[in-house]
């Protein structure tokens, strides 16, 4: 990625052997969203001293929760709200086979997910709250793992990012 960034106007194909550049760019955006989310959290909960040291034992649980919030923001923001809505090759014709980072969910498969959970919607702020709650509890409201297992498409999605029972 560093070599490509020296000449980002040039062809990215030269730096994407085995899809490594696309993978690294996706991780860079994901990590950026972690940092972006941490900024308002520092202001909202200053008592947690997020990103400051030294840390005391009493800080661990609160900081773990805030880390889960930043993970939800990074995953929802990049994968669920962005990458799941289009084919990256339509925007950057690089020949990548790397379409998502942290989940297998694609918006085109929404109707299959709705077979298990009729009101399921990803493209809303409420989904962010639901995924953050899932990260903290291990339960995704409206889904039963047995229903998900009845569809290879939904089971592939839950096998990588949701509990499988």
N, C-alpha and C positions, 0 to 999 in steps of 0.2 A: 504494500500500500504506500509506503514512503516513496518508492521509486515512481509510482504513478502520480503521486501528489506533486512531484517536481515538474511534471508536465501534464496536468489534468485535462488540457484541451486536446491532447493527442489521443490516439486510440487506446482504450482501456483493454482491448483484447490482448495486447502484448504482455499485459501484467496479470491476466486472469487464468493462467494455466491451472487446471484442475479446480476451477471456480474459487480459487483462494482469494482473489481480490474482492469478488462479490461478497464472499463470506466475511472478510475483514471489514468491508464497508458497512455491512448490516450490523456487525458487532459494534462498530464505532458509533453508529446512530443509536443503537440500543443503549450503549454506555453513556452517550450524551444525554439521553432522556433520563437516565438515573440521576445524573448531575443536575440537570434542569429541574427535576422534581425536588431534589434536596434543597434547592434555594428557598422556595416558599415554606418548606417544612422547618427550616432553621428559624424562620420568622414566626411561624404558627406555634411551634413548640420549643422555644429557646431553652427551656429547662432540660431538654434532652442533650444539649451541647453537640448536636449532630456535626460530625466532621472536626470536632475539637478534641484535644487530649489534655491531660490523661483521663482515661475512663475508669470509673469505679465499677465494682461488681453490680451495684444497684442500677447502672446504666444499661446493662446488657439486654434485658427484655424490651425496654422501650426502644432501643436502637434496632433490635431485631425487627420489631413491628414497623418502624420507619423504613428499614431496608425492604421489607415486603411491599410497602406502599410504593417505593421507587421501582421495584421489580414489576409490579402491576402496571405502573405508568409506562415503563419501557416496553413491556410485552404488548399491552393494549395499544399503545400509541403506534408502535412500529408494525407489529404483526397483524393484530386484529383490525385496526382502523386504517392501516395503510396497505401493507403488502398483500393482505387477503383480498383486496378489492380490485386488483389488476395484475396483469402479467408483466413483470419487470422488463422482459424482452420487448414489449410494445413501447416502452419509454426509453430504454437503453438497449439497443439491439446488440447485445454482447454474446448471445448464444448460451446464456447461463441455464443451468438446471436447478439452481439454488433460488427458490421462490419465497421461502419463509425462514424464520430463524428459530423462534421459541415454541412454535405450535404447528400443527398440521391443518388448522382450520382455514378454509377458503370461503369467502362470501358466496361464491357460486354454489356451494353445497348447503346453504342455509335451509332449504326445504327438507333435506335429509335429516338435519339436526332437529327440525320441527316435528318430525315423526315421533321423536321421544319427548320433546318439550315444545308444545304448540306455540306459546307466546315468546319463544326465544328470539331475541334481537341483540345483535352485537354492536351496531353502529349508533349507540346512544351513550350518554354519560352514565346511565344506570348500569350498563355493562361493566364499566370500570369499577364501580362499587361492588358489583357482584364478583368480579374476578379477584379483587382485593380481599373480599370476604372469603372466597375459596382458598386463597393462599394462606389465610390465617386459620381456617377450619378444616380444610380438606373436603368440603361439601359444596357442590355447585347446585344451587336451588333449581328444581324442576327436572333434574336428570337422575335417572336410575341407571346404575352401571349395567344392569341386565338388558335394559332397552338399548343402550349404546352398543352392547356386544352383538345385538341382532343385526347390525349394519357394519360391514367391513369399513365403510367410509367413516362413520362416527367412532368406531372402535380405534381406528388408526389415529384419529385426533385425540381421543382420550388416553391412548397408550403413551403418548409423549408429554401430555400436559395436564391430564386430569387423573384422578385416582381410578384404579381399576378394580377395587374391591378387595 
